[in-house]
Amino acid sequence: MRGPGCRQVIVAAATALVDRDRAVTLRAVSREAGLPTSSIYPHFPTPPAILLAVCHEAFHELEAAVLGAADAHSAGLAYLGFAVAHPRRYRVMFGAADLSEPALRLFTQVLTDSRPASDAMALWLGLHGLADQCASSRRSAPFAALAPRLVTSLI
């Protein structure tokens, strides 16, 4: 299999492995995708390259949820909702890839009322800390309960 469809199948397979907390290796991805390992190399030469693609795809999903929100408060809750819904993906996004700059730019877009960039940074840092705690299965319920109040205080 070649072409963009193959790339999408590979990224979807790797995402499924991340979501199940499995190692993203070329063999594991090829098994998950039902493709020969040799068909992955033209698209991704290494597992870190696949993981980076997973991170970028996940960020696009997060970005769509945040930018699709009606206001800054809803955007903050959408960000946290993504972390709770996809905890392993969220952790990989900010571990395997450094997506802090795009995340900061995302919240600069959310706060469109001519506030300084430091306000967007404070909002994202607060959300990121809470999202990290919400993504932990041991702590998600108490932290998620505080989410609306914390988002309000950050905005």
GROMACS elastic network, one bead per residue, 0.5 to 0.9 nm:
[ bonds ]
;  ai    aj funct       b0    kb
    1     5     6  0.80656   500
    1     6     6  0.58240   500
    1    35     6  0.77821   500
    1    39     6  0.66275   500
    2     5     6  0.70842   500
    2     6     6  0.53918   500
    2     7     6  0.78126   500
    2    39     6  0.73892   500
    2    42     6  0.84241   500
    2    43     6  0.86852   500
    3     6     6  0.55622   500
    3     7     6  0.68017   500
    3    43     6  0.87048   500
    4     7     6  0.50547   500
    4     8     6  0.63013   500
    4     9     6  0.87095   500
    4    43     6  0.89420   500
    5     8     6  0.51370   500
    5     9     6  0.62648   500
    5    10     6  0.86902   500
    6     9     6  0.50603   500
    6    10     6  0.62007   500
    6    11     6  0.86671   500
    6    35     6  0.89526   500
    6    39     6  0.83209   500
    6    40     6  0.81777   500
    6    43     6  0.82249   500
    7    10     6  0.51097   500
    7    11     6  0.62163   500
    7    12     6  0.85635   500
    7    40     6  0.79446   500
    7    43     6  0.62771   500
    7    44     6  0.84304   500
    8    11     6  0.51336   500
    8    12     6  0.60162   500
    8    13     6  0.84938   500
    9    12     6  0.51074   500
    9    13     6  0.61089   500
    9    14     6  0.86089   500
    9    33     6  0.62454   500
   10    13     6  0.51223   500
   10    14     6  0.61797   500
   10    15     6  0.85346   500
   10    29     6  0.66681   500
   10    30     6  0.74920   500
   10    32     6  0.84292   500
   10    33     6  0.60606   500
   10    35     6  0.84924   500
   10    40     6  0.72349   500
   10    43     6  0.86791   500
   10    44     6  0.89530   500
   10    50     6  0.78565   500
   11    14     6  0.50500   500
   11    15     6  0.59961   500
   11    16     6  0.85620   500
   11    29     6  0.84957   500
   11    33     6  0.88775   500
   11    50     6  0.66567   500
   11    51     6  0.81023   500
   11    53     6  0.66130   500
   11    54     6  0.58026   500
   11    57     6  0.81640   500
   12    16     6  0.62106   500
   12    17     6  0.87130   500
   12    33     6  0.78542   500
   12    54     6  0.77970   500
   13    16     6  0.51178   500
   13    17     6  0.63976   500
   13    18     6  0.87855   500
   13    28     6  0.87333   500
   13    29     6  0.57780   500
   13    30     6  0.79367   500
   13    31     6  0.85931   500
   13    32     6  0.53978   500
   13    33     6  0.51959   500
   13    34     6  0.89274   500
   14    17     6  0.50127   500
   14    18     6  0.62384   500
   14    19     6  0.86067   500
   14    23     6  0.88619   500
   14    24     6  0.61233   500
   14    25     6  0.85204   500
   14    28     6  0.81931   500
   14    29     6  0.55783   500
   14    30     6  0.89542   500
   14    32     6  0.76655   500
   14    33     6  0.82260   500
   14    50     6  0.70785   500
   14    51     6  0.71639   500
   14    54     6  0.68602   500
   15    18     6  0.50139   500
   15    19     6  0.60852   500
   15    20     6  0.86047   500
   15    24     6  0.87103   500
   15    51     6  0.81681   500
   15    54     6  0.58895   500
   15    55     6  0.87197   500
   15    58     6  0.85788   500
   15    89     6  0.75333   500
   16    19     6  0.50546   500
   16    20     6  0.62733   500
   16    21     6  0.86215   500
   16    22     6  0.85325   500
   16    32     6  0.80680   500
   17    20     6  0.51525   500
   17    21     6  0.61343   500
   17    23     6  0.67283   500
   17    24     6  0.63936   500
   17    28     6  0.80015   500
   17    29     6  0.75652   500
   17    32     6  0.77825   500
   18    22     6  0.56910   500
   18    23     6  0.71307   500
   18    24     6  0.70023   500
   18    51     6  0.86503   500
   18    54     6  0.86250   500
   18    88     6  0.63091   500
   18    89     6  0.62475   500
   18    92     6  0.79946   500
   19    22     6  0.76132   500
   19    86     6  0.69956   500
   19    87     6  0.77954   500
   19    88     6  0.56071   500
   19    89     6  0.61593   500
   20    88     6  0.78949   500
   21    24     6  0.89855   500
   21    88     6  0.67451   500
   22    28     6  0.85380   500
   23    28     6  0.73676   500
   23    29     6  0.89688   500
   24    27     6  0.83176   500
   24    28     6  0.62580   500
   24    29     6  0.63689   500
   24    47     6  0.61783   500
   24    48     6  0.82306   500
   24    50     6  0.78960   500
   24    51     6  0.71678   500
   25    28     6  0.51072   500
   25    29     6  0.60422   500
   25    30     6  0.84448   500
   25    46     6  0.81889   500
   25    47     6  0.54158   500
   25    48     6  0.87039   500
   25    50     6  0.88092   500
   26    29     6  0.52101   500
   26    30     6  0.60651   500
   26    31     6  0.86304   500
   26    37     6  0.63740   500
   26    40     6  0.74215   500
   26    41     6  0.85991   500
   26    44     6  0.89736   500
   26    45     6  0.88842   500
   26    46     6  0.72248   500
   26    47     6  0.59713   500
   26    50     6  0.86419   500
   27    30     6  0.50628   500
   27    31     6  0.61495   500
   27    32     6  0.85442   500
   27    36     6  0.84841   500
   27    37     6  0.60632   500
   28    31     6  0.51710   500
   28    32     6  0.61001   500
   28    33     6  0.85121   500
   28    37     6  0.89475   500
   29    32     6  0.50305   500
   29    33     6  0.59374   500
   29    34     6  0.82696   500
   29    35     6  0.82731   500
   29    37     6  0.79883   500
   29    40     6  0.85302   500
   29    47     6  0.88292   500
   30    33     6  0.51063   500
   30    34     6  0.57471   500
   30    36     6  0.57737   500
   30    37     6  0.51521   500
   30    38     6  0.86193   500
   30    39     6  0.83012   500
   30    40     6  0.72590   500
   31    34     6  0.50534   500
   31    35     6  0.65194   500
   31    36     6  0.77430   500
   31    37     6  0.81114   500
   32    35     6  0.79190   500
   33    36     6  0.86598   500
   35    38     6  0.82044   500
   35    39     6  0.66701   500
   35    40     6  0.78101   500
   36    39     6  0.55503   500
   36    40     6  0.74035   500
   37    40     6  0.55131   500
   37    41     6  0.72900   500
   38    41     6  0.57087   500
   38    42     6  0.79471   500
   39    42     6  0.64854   500
   39    43     6  0.78376   500
   40    43     6  0.55665   500
   40    44     6  0.58661   500
   40    45     6  0.73882   500
   41    44     6  0.50040   500
   41    46     6  0.75517   500
   42    45     6  0.67818   500
   43    49     6  0.89809   500
   43    50     6  0.85985   500
   44    47     6  0.73292   500
   44    48     6  0.85968   500
   44    49     6  0.57105   500
   44    50     6  0.59058   500
   45    48     6  0.86210   500
   45    49     6  0.67846   500
   45    50     6  0.82076   500
   46    49     6  0.53166   500
   46    50     6  0.67225   500
   46    51     6  0.89173   500
   47    50     6  0.50595   500
   47    51     6  0.61945   500
   47    52     6  0.86136   500
   48    52     6  0.60661   500
   48    53     6  0.86141   500
   48    96     6  0.79672   500
   49    52     6  0.51164   500
   49    53     6  0.63986   500
   49    54     6  0.87795   500
   50    53     6  0.51129   500
   50    54     6  0.63334   500
   50    55     6  0.87411   500
   51    55     6  0.62317   500
   51    56     6  0.87093   500
   51    92     6  0.81559   500
   51    93     6  0.88811   500
   51    96     6  0.72466   500
   51    97     6  0.82657   500
   52    56     6  0.62575   500
   52    57     6  0.86127   500
   52    92     6  0.89828   500
   52    93     6  0.81537   500
   52    96     6  0.70655   500
   52    97     6  0.62404   500
   53    56     6  0.51149   500
   53    57     6  0.61003   500
   53    58     6  0.84801   500
   54    57     6  0.51626   500
   54    58     6  0.60591   500
   54    59     6  0.85127   500
   54    89     6  0.81702   500
   54    92     6  0.87186   500
   54    93     6  0.80810   500
   55    58     6  0.51059   500
   55    59     6  0.60714   500
   55    60     6  0.86917   500
   55    89     6  0.73709   500
   55    90     6  0.83026   500
   55    92     6  0.68088   500
   55    94     6  0.82904   500
   55    96     6  0.78079   500
   55    97     6  0.66272   500
   55    99     6  0.83012   500
   56    60     6  0.63207   500
   56    61     6  0.88057   500
   56    93     6  0.77096   500
   56    97     6  0.84877   500
   56    99     6  0.84319   500
   57    60     6  0.51670   500
   57    61     6  0.65366   500
   57    62     6  0.88003   500
   58    61     6  0.50670   500
   58    62     6  0.62240   500
   58    63     6  0.85343   500
   58    89     6  0.70981   500
   58    90     6  0.78717   500
   58    93     6  0.73880   500
   59    63     6  0.59083   500
   59    64     6  0.84808   500
   59    90     6  0.86904   500
   59    93     6  0.73458   500
   59    99     6  0.79921   500
   59   102     6  0.86237   500
   59   103     6  0.84063   500
   60    64     6  0.61223   500
   60    65     6  0.86418   500
   61    64     6  0.52097   500
   61    65     6  0.63550   500
   61    66     6  0.87363   500
   61    82     6  0.85374   500
   62    65     6  0.51918   500
   62    66     6  0.61795   500
   62    67     6  0.85354   500
   62    78     6  0.80069   500
   62    79     6  0.66590   500
   62    82     6  0.64099   500
   62    83     6  0.88229   500
   63    66     6  0.51462   500
   63    67     6  0.58777   500
   63    68     6  0.81210   500
   63    79     6  0.83865   500
   63   103     6  0.82473   500
   63   106     6  0.69944   500
   64    67     6  0.53082   500
   64    68     6  0.57083   500
   64    69     6  0.85705   500
   65    68     6  0.51820   500
   65    69     6  0.64968   500
   65    75     6  0.74364   500
   65    78     6  0.59386   500
   65    79     6  0.72581   500
   65    82     6  0.79230   500
   66    69     6  0.54641   500
   66    70     6  0.89645   500
   66    72     6  0.86331   500
   66    74     6  0.77715   500
   66    76     6  0.71314   500
   66    77     6  0.82911   500
   66    78     6  0.55227   500
   66    79     6  0.59730   500
   66   106     6  0.80062   500
   66   107     6  0.85353   500
   66   110     6  0.78641   500
   67    70     6  0.81238   500
   67    71     6  0.87952   500
   67    75     6  0.67291   500
   67   106     6  0.78290   500
   67   107     6  0.88992   500
   67   109     6  0.79939   500
   67   110     6  0.68367   500
   68    71     6  0.88048   500
   68    75     6  0.76230   500
   68    78     6  0.88788   500
   69    72     6  0.74553   500
   69    73     6  0.83910   500
   69    74     6  0.54288   500
   69    76     6  0.86640   500
   69    77     6  0.88657   500
   69    78     6  0.71506   500
   69   110     6  0.89493   500
   70    73     6  0.82495   500
   70    74     6  0.61662   500
   70    75     6  0.72087   500
   71    74     6  0.53496   500
   71    75     6  0.60905   500
   71    76     6  0.87250   500
   71   110     6  0.75473   500
   71   111     6  0.87190   500
   72    76     6  0.61815   500
   72    77     6  0.86686   500
   72   107     6  0.85467   500
   72   110     6  0.58400   500
   72   111     6  0.65090   500
   72   112     6  0.89883   500
   72   151     6  0.87258   500
   72   155     6  0.71510   500
   73    76     6  0.51805   500
   73    77     6  0.63867   500
   73    78     6  0.86441   500
   73   148     6  0.78968   500
   73   151     6  0.61683   500
   73   152     6  0.64183   500
   73   154     6  0.89628   500
   73   155     6  0.70285   500
   74    77     6  0.50205   500
   74    78     6  0.60258   500
   74    79     6  0.85911   500
   74   151     6  0.87612   500
   75    79     6  0.62191   500
   75    80     6  0.87097   500
   75   107     6  0.86156   500
   75   110     6  0.72308   500
   76    79     6  0.51107   500
   76    80     6  0.63865   500
   76    81     6  0.85426   500
   76   107     6  0.88374   500
   76   123     6  0.82145   500
   76   124     6  0.83831   500
   76   127     6  0.68220   500
   76   147     6  0.87044   500
   76   148     6  0.85167   500
   76   151     6  0.60996   500
   76   152     6  0.88651   500
   76   155     6  0.88517   500
   77    80     6  0.50659   500
   77    81     6  0.59123   500
   77    82     6  0.85781   500
   77   127     6  0.87341   500
   77   147     6  0.71426   500
   77   148     6  0.69450   500
   77   151     6  0.71794   500
   78    82     6  0.61801   500
   78    83     6  0.87447   500
   79    82     6  0.52993   500
   79    83     6  0.66075   500
   79    84     6  0.89227   500
   79   127     6  0.74715   500
   79   128     6  0.85052   500
   79   131     6  0.76221   500
   80    83     6  0.51187   500
   80    84     6  0.62793   500
   80    85     6  0.85904   500
   80   127     6  0.69540   500
   80   128     6  0.80892   500
   80   130     6  0.74672   500
   80   131     6  0.52150   500
   80   132     6  0.88386   500
   80   134     6  0.74444   500
   80   135     6  0.86287   500
   80   144     6  0.80990   500
   80   147     6  0.77056   500
   81    84     6  0.51236   500
   81    85     6  0.60038   500
   81    86     6  0.84205   500
   81   131     6  0.82584   500
   81   134     6  0.88738   500
   81   144     6  0.88698   500
   82    85     6  0.50936   500
   82    86     6  0.58752   500
   82    87     6  0.78162   500
   82    90     6  0.76642   500
   82   131     6  0.85074   500
   83    86     6  0.52281   500
   83    87     6  0.50606   500
   83    88     6  0.82670   500
   83    89     6  0.78743   500
   83    90     6  0.54776   500
   83    91     6  0.82232   500
   83   131     6  0.55888   500
   83   132     6  0.73373   500
   83   134     6  0.68860   500
   83   135     6  0.55178   500
   84    87     6  0.54464   500
   84    90     6  0.84924   500
   84   131     6  0.72572   500
   84   132     6  0.88717   500
   84   134     6  0.58148   500
   84   135     6  0.50529   500
   84   136     6  0.82514   500
   84   137     6  0.87761   500
   84   140     6  0.74898   500
   84   144     6  0.83548   500
   85   135     6  0.80479   500
   86    89     6  0.53228   500
   86    90     6  0.60076   500
   86    91     6  0.86957   500
   86   135     6  0.75547   500
   87    90     6  0.50852   500
   87    91     6  0.62594   500
   87    92     6  0.86939   500
   87   131     6  0.86604   500
   87   132     6  0.81356   500
   87   134     6  0.79827   500
   87   136     6  0.70460   500
   87   137     6  0.83509   500
   88    91     6  0.51772   500
   88    92     6  0.62286   500
   88    93     6  0.85890   500
   88   135     6  0.74987   500
   88   136     6  0.89624   500
   89    92     6  0.51361   500
   89    93     6  0.61061   500
   89    94     6  0.88863   500
   90    93     6  0.50896   500
   90    94     6  0.66618   500
   90    95     6  0.85843   500
   90   131     6  0.84487   500
   90   132     6  0.80379   500
   90   135     6  0.75765   500
   91    94     6  0.54719   500
   91    95     6  0.58828   500
   91    96     6  0.81444   500
   91   132     6  0.73531   500
   91   135     6  0.78102   500
   92    96     6  0.51563   500
   92    97     6  0.69280   500
   93    96     6  0.60595   500
   93    97     6  0.54179   500
   93    98     6  0.69470   500
   93    99     6  0.65085   500
   94    97     6  0.55025   500
   94    98     6  0.52375   500
   94    99     6  0.57890   500
   94   100     6  0.70508   500
   95    98     6  0.64539   500
   95    99     6  0.86378   500
   97   100     6  0.88295   500
   98   101     6  0.75854   500
   98   102     6  0.88183   500
   99   102     6  0.54983   500
   99   103     6  0.61219   500
   99   104     6  0.86070   500
  100   104     6  0.60304   500
  100   105     6  0.85984   500
  100   124     6  0.88845   500
  101   104     6  0.50901   500
  101   105     6  0.62367   500
  101   106     6  0.85499   500
  102   106     6  0.60546   500
  102   107     6  0.87905   500
  103   107     6  0.64765   500
  103   108     6  0.86637   500
  103   124     6  0.72116   500
  104   107     6  0.52831   500
  104   108     6  0.62514   500
  104   109     6  0.87840   500
  104   117     6  0.87586   500
  104   120     6  0.65963   500
  104   121     6  0.60089   500
  104   123     6  0.87757   500
  104   124     6  0.62277   500
  104   125     6  0.85053   500
  105   109     6  0.63791   500
  105   110     6  0.87329   500
  105   117     6  0.89861   500
  105   120     6  0.80408   500
  105   121     6  0.88036   500
  106   109     6  0.52205   500
  106   110     6  0.64365   500
  106   111     6  0.89490   500
  106   120     6  0.85866   500
  106   124     6  0.87997   500
  107   111     6  0.61386   500
  107   112     6  0.88370   500
  107   119     6  0.89479   500
  107   120     6  0.53141   500
  107   121     6  0.75470   500
  107   123     6  0.73465   500
  107   124     6  0.64482   500
  108   111     6  0.53440   500
  108   112     6  0.69086   500
  108   115     6  0.85751   500
  108   116     6  0.86478   500
  108   117     6  0.64866   500
  108   119     6  0.82070   500
  108   120     6  0.51284   500
  108   121     6  0.78678   500
  109   112     6  0.56667   500
  109   120     6  0.85032   500
  110   113     6  0.87027   500
  110   120     6  0.80691   500
  111   114     6  0.73247   500
  111   115     6  0.68008   500
  111   117     6  0.89780   500
  111   119     6  0.80922   500
  111   120     6  0.66011   500
  111   155     6  0.86556   500
  112   115     6  0.72136   500
  114   117     6  0.88084   500
  115   118     6  0.80669   500
  115   119     6  0.64428   500
  115   120     6  0.78827   500
  116   119     6  0.56342   500
  116   120     6  0.72902   500
  117   120     6  0.52253   500
  117   121     6  0.62951   500
  117   122     6  0.87071   500
  118   122     6  0.60760   500
  118   123     6  0.85133   500
  119   122     6  0.50861   500
  119   123     6  0.61210   500
  119   124     6  0.85815   500
  119   154     6  0.85118   500
  119   155     6  0.80811   500
  120   123     6  0.50530   500
  120   124     6  0.60899   500
  120   125     6  0.84659   500
  120   155     6  0.88629   500
  121   124     6  0.51905   500
  121   125     6  0.59495   500
  121   126     6  0.84333   500
  122   125     6  0.51793   500
  122   126     6  0.60546   500
  122   127     6  0.84667   500
  122   154     6  0.71531   500
  122   155     6  0.88869   500
  123   126     6  0.53040   500
  123   127     6  0.61142   500
  123   128     6  0.84575   500
  123   151     6  0.79348   500
  123   154     6  0.54074   500
  123   155     6  0.66002   500
  124   128     6  0.57803   500
  124   129     6  0.84562   500
  124   154     6  0.88069   500
  125   128     6  0.50181   500
  125   129     6  0.61615   500
  125   130     6  0.86006   500
  126   129     6  0.53157   500
  126   130     6  0.63043   500
  126   131     6  0.85020   500
  126   150     6  0.81609   500
  126   151     6  0.81321   500
  126   154     6  0.69761   500
  127   130     6  0.51131   500
  127   131     6  0.58124   500
  127   132     6  0.84328   500
  127   147     6  0.86838   500
  127   150     6  0.83595   500
  127   151     6  0.73023   500
  127   154     6  0.82807   500
  128   132     6  0.60553   500
  128   133     6  0.86432   500
  129   132     6  0.52054   500
  129   133     6  0.64824   500
  129   134     6  0.86966   500
  130   133     6  0.51094   500
  130   134     6  0.60300   500
  130   135     6  0.84906   500
  130   143     6  0.69385   500
  130   144     6  0.81015   500
  130   147     6  0.75288   500
  130   150     6  0.86127   500
  131   135     6  0.59245   500
  131   136     6  0.86861   500
  131   140     6  0.89479   500
  131   143     6  0.86234   500
  131   144     6  0.85564   500
  132   135     6  0.51613   500
  132   136     6  0.67194   500
  133   136     6  0.53603   500
  133   137     6  0.84645   500
  133   138     6  0.87334   500
  133   139     6  0.62086   500
  133   140     6  0.63784   500
  133   143     6  0.66528   500
  133   144     6  0.85503   500
  134   137     6  0.72661   500
  134   138     6  0.86654   500
  134   139     6  0.62283   500
  134   141     6  0.72945   500
  134   142     6  0.83177   500
  134   143     6  0.57476   500
  134   144     6  0.59060   500
  135   138     6  0.87375   500
  135   139     6  0.78559   500
  135   140     6  0.62107   500
  136   139     6  0.55068   500
  136   140     6  0.57198   500
  137   140     6  0.54020   500
  137   141     6  0.81934   500
  138   141     6  0.80764   500
  139   142     6  0.62117   500
  139   143     6  0.63934   500
  139   144     6  0.84754   500
  140   143     6  0.53917   500
  140   144     6  0.56874   500
  140   145     6  0.84226   500
  141   144     6  0.51711   500
  141   145     6  0.61737   500
  141   146     6  0.88993   500
  142   145     6  0.52175   500
  142   146     6  0.67279   500
  143   146     6  0.52449   500
  143   147     6  0.64648   500
  144   147     6  0.50323   500
  144   148     6  0.81282   500
  145   148     6  0.73511   500
  145   149     6  0.84326   500
  146   149     6  0.55811   500
  146   150     6  0.60912   500
  146   151     6  0.85880   500
  147   150     6  0.51606   500
  147   151     6  0.59679   500
  147   152     6  0.84966   500
  148   151     6  0.51988   500
  148   152     6  0.61927   500
  148   153     6  0.87228   500
  149   152     6  0.51570   500
  149   153     6  0.63352   500
  149   154     6  0.87732   500
  150   153     6  0.50346   500
  150   154     6  0.61767   500
  150   155     6  0.86921   500
  151   154     6  0.50859   500
  151   155     6  0.62525   500
  152   155     6  0.53397   500
